[in-house]
Each structure stands twice: as C-alpha cells, then as structure tokens.
Amino acid sequence: MRIDVLTLFPEMFDGVFSSSILGKARAKGIVDLHTVNFRDYSNNKHNTVDDYPYGGGGGMVLKPEPIFAAVEDLLPPDAEVKPRVILMCPQGEPYSQKKAEELSGEEHLVFICGHYEGYDERIREYLVTDELSIGDYVLTGGELPAMVVIDSVVRLLPGVLGNELSAVTDSFSTGLLEYPHYTRPAQFREWDVPDVLISGHHENVNTWRRKQSLLRTLQRRPDLLEGREFTKEERAWIEAWKKNS
C-alpha cells in the first residue's frame, strides 16, 4: 500500500512514520509512506495557499489550485487504479473500525490535511472521494486526524502485526468491545487472575472471553448491540448479569 499525505507541516509526520508499528511496516516494505508539502504547488510568487472567502467572513480558505496540482502530480498518467483521496474534516463521515477495514483493502490512499477556516468547496466536490471525521470536535489542522486514520489502517495490513489474530479480536472488529486481558503474575497483591484463564481448557477460555466481551459492551457501549441477534447462550448471560447487577 502507498500512502501520501498533503500537509503544510510534513515534519509532524517524521517521528510517527518512523516509530513503532508504522515504522516497522515501512521498514518491511509493507507500506510506502510519504508526505507532500502542498505549498510547493502554489502558483504565486509569495507561495500562498489560502485566501479570503468570497462573501466575507472570518478566517482564510485553502485555495483549490495547489491541492489539485499536488494530488494530480501523484498520479501516473497510465495509473489503472485511482487512489482514495481523503479529506480530514469535522463535517466528514464519523470514522469507524469498519471504515478502517474498508480502506485497508486499497492500494493507494491520499490524505489532505487542511488548516485555516476551511477548504474551497470545489476540492470537496471534484477531487476527494471521502471526507472523514475522528470526532465531534475541532482541531488546529488535519494532521493529527490523518495520523490516527493511517495508524488504524496500516495495522490491518497482512504482516504488520506480530500476531495476526490481534487485529481480528480488537474492540469493534467483532462488533463488540474486547474482553479483559491478564498476564503474569497470577496473583498481584490480593487480586487473582480468573481461574478459567489458567485452567488450560481452551474451549472454556474462549467461552469466558465471548461472555466478557458481550457483557463489557453491554455495560460500556450498549449502542453497539442495537439490532444484534443474540444466541440463546448470550441471552442467558445478559439475564444473569441483569439479575446480579
């Protein structure tokens, strides 16, 4: 997979793209990560990429010319597959694990990180394929949201994680929150690891994990269970939990 990020602050990505999972994936050649300073594509002597909005109002608006030119420069003339061009924006589609899984199947992603008051509307209408938001709040620019999305997508690529089951059992990947985890020591202060986890009985362990995952979701994110078809066993777990709560 190739990922290009259009930004006015490419230095913000240096550490992120070189560290941890992203750095390892890059070193293995699983993902090709690049940043593009779209100020280099401005068509004026002052290298400005923004201007006052038509109709008046506060703030500055990103001009269309440098954004279009930067994206088009990334596309080989003979490219058979066009990239997904993603605009990071508070008005965009709420980002989710499902969207991360969808994007992980693409060959080329281009992220546009804006600043100032907003984007010229023609960028939205005629260039981007997706508008994404990581939450109902406003940040200074699109760089941090782009990092979040890129991290969540790259970790799903084959060979990136040491244990391929990690991504499969993550919270939200199964439609439920992830079950609790424990490690050594078996007893820490007066708190013990649940007996089932050290029993060596794999079927019982899997049943315990499914139950805990369901109940944790019921407690913390009941909205995720809306419309879910429960098995007879799951309904029994829920009823027992309600009685004991």
C-alpha positions, 0 to 999 in steps of 0.5 A: 500500500502507498500512502501520501499525505498533503500537509503544510507541516510534513515534519509532524509526520517524521517521528510517527512514520518512523516509530513503532508499528508504522515504522516497522511496516515501512521498514518491511516494505509493507507500506510506502509512506510519504508526505507532500508539502502542498505549498510547493504547488502554489502558483504565486510568487509569495507561495500562498495557499489560502485566501479570503472567502468570497462573501466575507467572513472570518478566517482564510480558505485553502485555495483549490489550485495547489491541492489539485496540482499536488494530488494530480502530480501523484498520479501516473498518467497510465495509473489503472487504479485511482487512489482514495483521496481523503479529506480530514474534516469535522463535517466528514463521515464519523470514522469507524473500525469498519471504515478502517477495514474498508480502506485497508483493502486499497492500494493507494490512499491520499490524505489532505490535511487542511488548516485555516477556516476551511477548504474551497468547496470545489476540492470537496466536490471534484477531487476527494472521494471521502471526507472523514471525521475522528470526532465531534470536535475541532482541531488546529489542522488535519494532521493529527486526524490523518495520523490516527486514520493511517495508524488504524489502517496500516495495522490491518495490513497482512504482516504488520502485526506480530500476531495476526489474530490481534487485529481480528479480536480488537474492540469493534472488529467483532462488533463488540468491545474486547474482553479483559486481558491478564498476564503474569503474575497470577496473583498481584497483591490480593487480586487473582487472575480468573481461574478459567484463564489458567485452567488450560481448557481452551474451549472454556477460555474462549467461552469466558472471553465471548461472555466478557466481551458481550457483557463489557459492551453491554455495560460500556457501549450498549449502542453497539448491540442495537439490532444484534441477534443474540444466541440463546447462550448470550441471552442467558448471560445478559439475564444473569448479569441483569439479575446480579447487577 
